Amino acid sequence: MPSLIAYRKHIDAIYTHELRLPEGTDGQPAGQELCTLADGRTVVVLFDGYTLPAEQHATIASTIEVLTLTDALRAEIKAASPHVRLINQRVREAIASRYSLTDEIKLMRTAPSAEMDAYNAWVEECRAWGRAEKAKLGL
């Protein structure tokens, strides 16, 4: 399961000090910044199987914390994260790739029917993909 880490960036006149993430097998960071919360903490997902490098900039090292998700915190991260907004948009686009809004309204008026069952199955497939993508982000 991915870990969610929060920390406070340190910005001075010259530099912005950010969390150092471990390098993945593909040479890319093994984590992703998700958002900055209203209280100023930046939330990062650390992908499964990785740990933070011990060497972190002194100005941020003391601010690093592993988050325990509550329903309220999960909702705040989801609301603030552009990654989650993109996943939600892609779910809507996938549904719309087969069913226009007019089609959806028509199906609701004619339910129950085989067509409505097919529609529901497609929507659930799209939503399952979205849930799986959010799970990769620790949400």
Contacts in CASP RR format, 6 or more apart in sequence:
PFRMAT RR
TARGET T0000
AUTHOR 0000-0000-0000
METHOD contacts of the structure
MODEL  1
MPSLIAYRKHIDAIYTHELRLPEGTDGQPAGQELCTLADGRTVVVLFDGY
TLPAEQHATIASTIEVLTLTDALRAEIKAASPHVRLINQRVREAIASRYS
LTDEIKLMRTAPSAEMDAYNAWVEECRAWGRAEKAKLGL
1 48 0 8 1.000
1 138 0 8 1.000
2 45 0 8 1.000
2 46 0 8 1.000
2 47 0 8 1.000
2 48 0 8 1.000
2 136 0 8 1.000
2 137 0 8 1.000
2 138 0 8 1.000
3 45 0 8 1.000
3 46 0 8 1.000
3 66 0 8 1.000
3 67 0 8 1.000
3 138 0 8 1.000
4 34 0 8 1.000
4 43 0 8 1.000
4 44 0 8 1.000
4 45 0 8 1.000
4 46 0 8 1.000
4 66 0 8 1.000
4 67 0 8 1.000
4 69 0 8 1.000
4 77 0 8 1.000
4 138 0 8 1.000
5 19 0 8 1.000
5 43 0 8 1.000
5 44 0 8 1.000
5 45 0 8 1.000
5 46 0 8 1.000
5 52 0 8 1.000
5 64 0 8 1.000
5 65 0 8 1.000
5 66 0 8 1.000
5 67 0 8 1.000
6 37 0 8 1.000
6 41 0 8 1.000
6 42 0 8 1.000
6 43 0 8 1.000
6 44 0 8 1.000
6 63 0 8 1.000
6 64 0 8 1.000
6 65 0 8 1.000
6 67 0 8 1.000
7 19 0 8 1.000
7 41 0 8 1.000
7 42 0 8 1.000
7 44 0 8 1.000
7 60 0 8 1.000
7 63 0 8 1.000
7 64 0 8 1.000
7 65 0 8 1.000
8 40 0 8 1.000
8 41 0 8 1.000
8 42 0 8 1.000
8 60 0 8 1.000
8 63 0 8 1.000
9 16 0 8 1.000
9 17 0 8 1.000
9 18 0 8 1.000
9 42 0 8 1.000
9 60 0 8 1.000
10 16 0 8 1.000
10 17 0 8 1.000
10 57 0 8 1.000
10 59 0 8 1.000
10 60 0 8 1.000
11 17 0 8 1.000
17 57 0 8 1.000
17 59 0 8 1.000
17 60 0 8 1.000
18 33 0 8 1.000
18 42 0 8 1.000
18 60 0 8 1.000
19 42 0 8 1.000
19 44 0 8 1.000
19 52 0 8 1.000
19 56 0 8 1.000
19 60 0 8 1.000
19 64 0 8 1.000
20 52 0 8 1.000
20 53 0 8 1.000
20 55 0 8 1.000
20 56 0 8 1.000
20 57 0 8 1.000
21 29 0 8 1.000
21 30 0 8 1.000
21 31 0 8 1.000
21 44 0 8 1.000
21 46 0 8 1.000
21 50 0 8 1.000
21 52 0 8 1.000
21 53 0 8 1.000
22 29 0 8 1.000
22 30 0 8 1.000
22 31 0 8 1.000
22 46 0 8 1.000
22 50 0 8 1.000
22 51 0 8 1.000
22 52 0 8 1.000
22 53 0 8 1.000
23 29 0 8 1.000
23 30 0 8 1.000
24 30 0 8 1.000
24 47 0 8 1.000
24 50 0 8 1.000
30 46 0 8 1.000
30 47 0 8 1.000
30 49 0 8 1.000
30 50 0 8 1.000
31 44 0 8 1.000
31 45 0 8 1.000
31 46 0 8 1.000
31 47 0 8 1.000
31 50 0 8 1.000
32 44 0 8 1.000
32 45 0 8 1.000
32 47 0 8 1.000
32 83 0 8 1.000
32 137 0 8 1.000
33 42 0 8 1.000
33 43 0 8 1.000
33 44 0 8 1.000
34 43 0 8 1.000
34 44 0 8 1.000
34 45 0 8 1.000
34 77 0 8 1.000
34 80 0 8 1.000
34 81 0 8 1.000
34 83 0 8 1.000
34 84 0 8 1.000
34 137 0 8 1.000
35 42 0 8 1.000
35 43 0 8 1.000
35 77 0 8 1.000
35 80 0 8 1.000
35 81 0 8 1.000
35 82 0 8 1.000
36 42 0 8 1.000
36 43 0 8 1.000
36 80 0 8 1.000
37 43 0 8 1.000
37 76 0 8 1.000
37 77 0 8 1.000
37 80 0 8 1.000
38 76 0 8 1.000
38 80 0 8 1.000
41 63 0 8 1.000
43 67 0 8 1.000
43 77 0 8 1.000
43 80 0 8 1.000
43 81 0 8 1.000
45 136 0 8 1.000
45 137 0 8 1.000
45 138 0 8 1.000
46 52 0 8 1.000
47 136 0 8 1.000
52 64 0 8 1.000
56 64 0 8 1.000
67 73 0 8 1.000
69 77 0 8 1.000
69 138 0 8 1.000
69 139 0 8 1.000
74 139 0 8 1.000
77 84 0 8 1.000
77 139 0 8 1.000
78 84 0 8 1.000
78 134 0 8 1.000
78 139 0 8 1.000
81 137 0 8 1.000
83 137 0 8 1.000
84 134 0 8 1.000
84 137 0 8 1.000
84 139 0 8 1.000
87 130 0 8 1.000
87 133 0 8 1.000
87 134 0 8 1.000
88 130 0 8 1.000
90 130 0 8 1.000
91 126 0 8 1.000
91 127 0 8 1.000
91 129 0 8 1.000
91 130 0 8 1.000
94 126 0 8 1.000
94 129 0 8 1.000
95 122 0 8 1.000
95 123 0 8 1.000
95 126 0 8 1.000
98 122 0 8 1.000
99 107 0 8 1.000
99 119 0 8 1.000
99 122 0 8 1.000
103 119 0 8 1.000
104 119 0 8 1.000
107 113 0 8 1.000
107 115 0 8 1.000
107 116 0 8 1.000
107 119 0 8 1.000
108 116 0 8 1.000
110 116 0 8 1.000
END
